[in-house]
Amino acid sequence: MYDRFNRKINYLRISVTDRCNLRCVYCMPAEGIQMLNHEDILTFDEIVETTRTAVEMGVDKVRITGGEPLVRKGIVDLVGMIAAIPGIRDFAMTTNGTLLDRFAQPLADAGLHRVNISLDTLDAEKYRQITRLGDIRDVFRGIEAARKAGLMPIKINCVVKRSSDEPDAREVRRFAEDNGLMVRFIPEMNLETGTFGVVEGGDGGNCKKCNRLRLTATGGVKPCLFSDIEFNVREAGPGTAIRLAVENKPRSGTVNKVNLFHNIGG
């Protein structure tokens, strides 16, 4: 698939839930959020149908996101269902890592290829402050479990205020290098103000090279993270929603006033 700016669209990010076991300061308010009704969230069959249609239309890279995807009941089954779709060459998940100690091997057995794990600091107290609920030791155990399960390469997602030269970011880089991990530094974003930057170590935020579509937990196919545009698979059908999203993909991001990070998958 190519959009009107001749960008090849071959990457689908799937938000499987708006729920999370953490309350990161740049993602959720301290009091939490109004959860979606269960009937509003796509079923596994709907997610698989949409993914299969996207693959048939040219997608070959799929990523599971949330919220925190590992809190979705039956997530290993969903991973197995998606992994069985012919044509996916890169199948990954973004997770906060706190539950990976339990899930890494089952996910690998189900067909997941690799994981990205969020880690913004190595300081246990700072991690607690950033996540409001988290224990950094759970993340370290999750990283080791992912390594043993072969979910490689493991990529660390580190959110920074301005640059990777910040003290916490430098420590995360050193940790990654010492442990054979890859690291991506993600400038802190704001959907409502349109504040975003290019990811260091990745292609995120680089509008000229954007190859992504996003499927929200409620079935919206979004052509751009920083846009209100979306087409719902329940209303239009997966094929039409995907086609319209590609046809309407903007040249670059602006603002997004209808979604929040916890329900769009970042």
Phi, psi and omega in degrees: 000138175234139177273184185288351176255016176064029172270132179281121183260107184223018188228124178241123174256127188244114173275116185264351180196155173263359185270151180209150178269001175240173179224060185302140190296332181267004184237319185226148171291157184301327182279000182087192184227163175286113184289148174293150172291144183302323181290344179275343181272138181302141173283167177301317181298321179292320178296315181294318179299316180294318179295316179299318178296317179298319179295318178298334180269357175129354178286134175228006178232125184229137177229133175268130178225188177225229003038208173254110187299333184285353175271352177286121181300130179082018186301324179296321177298317179297317178302317179297322179294319179288320181299335181281352180284120180294140174108354178272117182264339183221111185234111189228172176220139170258128185217156173282351172085351187288341179250002186294332179304326180273328192256345189303308183294315176301323178295316179297318179297329181282345176120003176292140182271316188200173181224149164252134184238130182281130178202110187259350181200159173258355181277121186299320181289319177296321178299317178299319180293317181294316185269346181068336184229346195276155173244115186299336179296329176296323179293316179299319177295323178294320177299315181294321178295320178296321179296313181296328181279350180082022178279070189242153356286145174275126178248135178263126175263116182242114178279131180237155176290311183227316186206169179282003178270000177292149186307313181295321179295321178297321178294320178295320178299315180297317178300315180298314180297320181290339186244015176067033180252157173264154182225141178235129180257120188249115177300137179301132187248160174222114184296318186289330180263354180073028181271115176203164179214170181287135179288128176281120183096006179204184183256355180302141179084354179263093188299327182296333183251008188296126180239023193251147161237155178234135174253116181282167182298336181261008172098008177279128173267115184252131178279345185205137178298319182261059178202149177276353184291132170199155181229124190274132183290333178288329182273316187259343189089148185303313183298314180292318180298318179294315181298316180295323178296318178294315182296332184254012180296124183285162178298322180207164181286154176233270178220161177225110182252006182248347181239164172233159185300326184290341182243008179241343174090005174066000000 
